[in-house]
Amino acid sequence: MEVNIKIKDDNICQICSFPRELCICEKLGAEDQQIRIYNEKRRWGKKVTIAKFNGSPNIDLDNLITKAKKKCASGGTYGDNYIEVQGDHRFKLKRFLIKEGFPKEKILIED
């Protein structure tokens, strides 16, 4: 009798099976994305910048928002297919996403 035991290793990506340092999932997902960056007004007139990802959903948004908040020196959150940063950071967020490997042509800034 053969027993298959799957060991969960946090150092190995569950999607591409590469070590986390060499994981290619985000890069593959970045090429398929169409990203809209725009502002919304919230309570008391506060602005938030939203980057909405249309396309392949295999991006680690938790890691991405952590880096974006540090880059913009602001708070923020993420949802199913978007990240949200407090304040007007449209252009800073675009430069950040380009450095993270997203194609410049796929990122649209809306007013």
matplotlib code that plots the C-alpha trace (Angstrom):
import matplotlib.pyplot as plt

x = [0.0, 1.4, 0.7, 1.0, 1.8, 2.0, 4.2, 3.5, 6.7, 6.4, 9.6, 8.1, 5.5, 2.3, 1.5, 4.8, 6.7, 9.8, 11.5, 10.0, 13.2, 12.8, 9.0, 7.8, 4.1, 4.0, 6.1, 3.8, 0.7, 2.2, 2.4, -1.3, -2.6, -4.4, -4.1, -6.3, -5.0, -7.5, -8.6, -11.8, -13.1, -14.1, -15.6, -14.7, -13.2, -10.2, -8.7, -7.5, -5.6, -6.9, -5.0, -7.4, -6.0, -8.0, -6.8, -4.9, -5.5, -2.3, -0.5, 0.4, -1.5, -0.6, 3.1, 2.4, 0.4, 3.0, 5.7, 3.4, 2.6, 6.3, 7.0, 4.1, 4.6, 0.9, -1.7, -3.6, -5.4, -6.1, -9.1, -9.9, -8.3, -7.3, -4.9, -5.8, -3.4, -4.5, -3.8, -3.2, -0.3, -1.3, 2.1, 4.2, 2.1, 2.6, 6.4, 6.3, 4.4, 6.8, 9.7, 7.8, 7.7, 4.4, 4.6, 4.4, 1.9, -0.6, -0.9, -3.4, -3.8, -7.3, -8.4]
y = [0.0, 3.4, 6.5, 9.9, 12.5, 16.1, 18.3, 22.0, 24.0, 27.8, 28.2, 26.7, 28.4, 26.2, 27.5, 27.2, 24.8, 27.1, 28.3, 31.6, 33.5, 32.2, 32.3, 33.4, 33.6, 37.3, 38.0, 35.8, 37.5, 40.9, 40.5, 39.6, 42.6, 45.7, 48.1, 51.2, 53.7, 56.3, 58.4, 58.2, 60.5, 58.9, 60.3, 63.8, 64.5, 62.2, 60.8, 57.3, 56.0, 52.7, 50.4, 47.9, 44.8, 43.4, 40.0, 37.1, 37.1, 35.2, 38.2, 38.3, 41.5, 41.3, 41.5, 44.2, 46.5, 46.1, 47.4, 50.1, 51.5, 51.8, 53.5, 56.0, 56.4, 55.9, 53.4, 51.1, 47.8, 45.3, 43.4, 40.7, 42.5, 45.9, 47.7, 50.9, 53.5, 56.5, 59.9, 60.9, 58.7, 58.0, 58.7, 57.3, 54.1, 53.8, 54.2, 51.6, 49.1, 49.5, 48.7, 45.7, 44.3, 45.4, 46.7, 50.4, 50.2, 48.2, 50.9, 53.6, 56.6, 58.1, 61.5]
z = [0.0, -1.1, 1.0, -0.6, 2.0, 0.9, 2.9, 2.9, 2.6, 3.0, 1.1, -2.1, -4.2, -4.4, -7.9, -9.9, -7.5, -7.5, -4.4, -3.2, -4.2, -7.8, -8.1, -11.5, -10.8, -10.3, -13.4, -15.5, -14.1, -14.6, -18.4, -18.6, -16.6, -17.6, -14.7, -14.0, -11.5, -10.3, -7.3, -5.3, -2.6, 0.7, 3.9, 4.8, 1.4, 1.8, -1.4, -1.9, -4.9, -6.3, -8.7, -10.2, -11.9, -14.8, -16.0, -14.4, -10.6, -9.6, -8.1, -4.4, -3.6, 0.1, -0.7, -3.3, -1.0, 1.7, -0.7, -2.1, 1.4, 2.2, -1.2, -0.7, 3.0, 3.5, 4.7, 2.5, 1.9, -0.8, -2.1, -4.7, -7.6, -6.4, -4.1, -2.3, -0.9, 1.1, -0.5, -4.1, -5.3, -8.9, -10.5, -7.7, -7.8, -11.5, -11.2, -8.4, -10.5, -13.4, -11.1, -9.9, -13.4, -14.8, -18.4, -18.8, -21.7, -19.6, -16.8, -17.4, -15.1, -15.1, -13.7]

ax = plt.figure().add_subplot(projection="3d")
ax.plot(x, y, z, "-o")
ax.set_aspect("equal")
plt.show()
